[in-house]
Amino acid sequence: MQWFNRKTSILILLVLSAATAFFGVGVSKSSFDYDFEKFFPPGDQETEFFEKFRENFENDYDFLLIGLSSPKGIYDTTFLQKVNKLTDTLKTIPYVVDVTSITNLSMPVVAGGSRGSKKYVHLHNDSLLKIDSIRLNQTNEFSGSLISNDQKTTCIFLQTEEKLSKNKSDQLIDQIEKTVAISDIEEVHMAGKIKAQQVYLSRMQKEIILFLAIAIVLVIIFLAVTFQSFYSILVPLVVVLGSVTWQLGIMHFVGKKIDILTVLLPTILFIVGMSDVIHILSKYMEELRAGLTKKPALIKTIKEVGFATFLTSLITAIGFFTLITANISPIREFGIYTGFGVLIAYFLSITLLPSVLLLLPPPKVVHNPKYDGIWNRVLHRQLLWVFRHKKMVLVITFLAFVGCGSGIYFLKVNNLLLEDLSAKEPLRKEFLFFEKNFSGGRPFEMYIEVKDTTQEILSYASIQELKKLEDVATQKFELGFVISPIALIKRFNRSMNSGLNDYYKLPATEKEHNVLLDQIKMSGLLDSADVQKFISADLRKARISGKMHDLGSYKVRSMEKDFLASVPPLQHVNYRLTGSARLVDQNISYLAVNLMQGLASGILIVAIIFGFMYRSWKMIVIALTVNIIPMVCIAGIMGYLGIDIKVSTSMIFTIAFGIAEDDTIHFLSRFQIERQNGRSTLYAIKRSFLSTGKAMILTSIVLCAGFVTMVSSSFMSIFYVGFLLSLTLFIAVVADLCLLPIFLLTIKNKKAVKT
């Protein structure tokens, strides 16, 4: 390494500093994104069908629910006048398409040959309002949709323009909140996409800074206690923060915004990058304590640790890259960018770190006999304990493997629309308010079309079958907020009979139905924009749309099977379940299979790498076994704790496998070096354990501490990543320290060993 000198180090430092400054400009311009549709399965038949569906009708998630409560109950003229004023004001806000509330709905009425309309509720007459309440209770027309079950809350349904940009969405929700604030209504609740988007993006911006800051503080404390040197704190921070800057800068320049998953990237890169730095710095300190001067110590460190660190970074990156098998775009992008980020962290660790160390004077405190002695005694005792209790270690490992493996049976693929928010998050509480008081906030969509294109969807035969579909769907999914051709005909039938509730039903005979249908067509009602939201202009297609409780994808899949089995044979119409919520569920159901395939690919690639490294299938089995055990254990723990497979938890296995291999590689690399130097198997294990054991424990502490900071997140996805990764890495380092010595000794030395 003749090129490794002060002049080269200065040049490397200048070039890397300039690159960091350049990428830093990109970081300052980074933006955040919450695109709901990225969680749809791309290129899937279900997605393509939904695209055609909303071309005919509309998006099913461009809405906002506003719940307004009154302690006296909603049938109060003072309260309803406030609701009506708010409804009218909301209509005037830009990007609002329509506003529906109990106060602005009118019932068409035909009586004595004259046409007219009357309000569902009388806002200025208490006596008439009481009659209105009785009439509405008789039909249950708006129960669970615009009127809560206890009749103390009414709901305003606000429809927004489709595919609003972030800026327009922010302007809209801000204006809505200001309007609601001055409405003089005491208790108000809101839930919907634009509200969720605002909260998600706000939380992401705060938490990306919070977690990185906490991780930095923890690492500073850890480095100060471990290395007892100022620049042993400063230099690693500079290197790792440089890695984060590079990756975020690259993301900006390629047009990638920070989303709900890549918000984890800075913290993960900081933690993983610090692992490389600690291994290099620990080895450098070890060589200085052994009596080498600065440059020879750095050269030996790079030769002995550099390749192992490269392999750990490569395998960690492969763990992230295997996420490209996922069919969810945000997960794929997270895997790609984080994988490249890990390689960037290695590049800076092996170039910037040695260059800075060469230019700086060696640390003043390089030897602490008491501190070193404690580490050596603890590690030596641990190794002796493992050798003396080999059978017990193997039995405990087997029992843990079998016990946790049994927990995998309880794992299930499940996802809730807003489960990403913790129970303490106000938006989650708002969503649960609508779940409790109304029919829920999860969209339900069903597409219907006539089998015979010469027939119409509103024909008597078709309507009878639509009614069967709607009745079964309403029962099985407990729907509310239902709009469909059935409601249209019922309301029109009532309007043609003086608005009497007794006629809020379908005509009894085909003849009566056909007369009513002719009247509907002559009225021009079918040409209105409101009706064409659920009946196509050619009268061949329709939708049944509603809201249901968010019971989770696992339960909903079971309900769908029950629904499909309960629908009687239909002769005149075809139907198909669709909708944005169903697409997300569909994607989650694919996810587990995709990522297991990715994990299998990752294991195969790692096996090939180990094969080239060690030229021994036994060493491959050792390395893989030690790191598969933690994966099985964590899967079983998830099963027992009821932690489902979802977007967040599905990534844990591939990420953890890549990171957990790091300690195994460092141990086996040192073992191989000792064996190549002619050491006996037992001595090579001992030297590897004492030399790398400290770094393995230290890096695991850093990794676990860094990931544990994420459990304070208001996003459950981040919480689970932090909790499960910390637990997996803890199990992994215990497995490395307990099982590797036994496996290596068993394979390499068949004779009994006395220690």
Buried (B, 14 or more C-beta within 10 A) or exposed (E): EEEBEEEBBEEBBEEBEEBBEEBBEBBEEBEBBBBBBBBBBEEBEBBEEBEEBBEBBBBBBBBBBBBBBBEEBBBBBEBBEBBBBBBEBBEEBEBBBBBBBBBBBEBBBBEEEEEEEEBBBBBEEEEBBEEBBEBBEEBEBBBBBBBBEEBBBBBBBBBBBEEBEBEBBBBBBEBBEEBBEEBEBEEBBBBBBBBBBBBBBEBBBEBBEBBBEBBBEBBBEBBEEBBBBEBBBBBBBBBBBBBBBBBBBBBBEEEBBBBBBBBBBBBBBBBBBBBBBBBBBBBBBBBBBEEBEBBEBBBBBBEBBBBBBBBBBBBBBBBBBBBBBBBBBBBBBBBBBBBBBBBBBBBBBBBBBBBBBBEEEBBEEBEEEEEBEEBEEEBBEBBEEBBEBBEEBBEEBEEBBEEBBEBBEBBBBBBBBBBBBBEEBEBBEBBBBBBEBBBBBBBBBBBBBBEEEEBBBBBBBBBBBBBBBBEBBBEBBBBBBBBBBBBBBBBBBBBBBEBEBEBBEBBEEEEEBBEBBEBBBEBEBBEEEEBBBBBBEEBBBBBBBBBBBBBBBBEBBEBBEEBEEEBEEBEBBEBEBBBBBBBBBBBBBBBBEBBBEBBEBBBEBBBEBBEEBBEBEEBBBBBBBBBBBBBBBBBBBBBBEEBBBBBBBBBBBBBBBBBBBBBBBBBBBBBBBBBEEEBEBBEBBBBBBBBBBBBBBBBBBBBBBBBBBBBBBBBBBBBBBBBBBBBBBBBBBBBBBBBBBBBBBBBBEEEEEEE
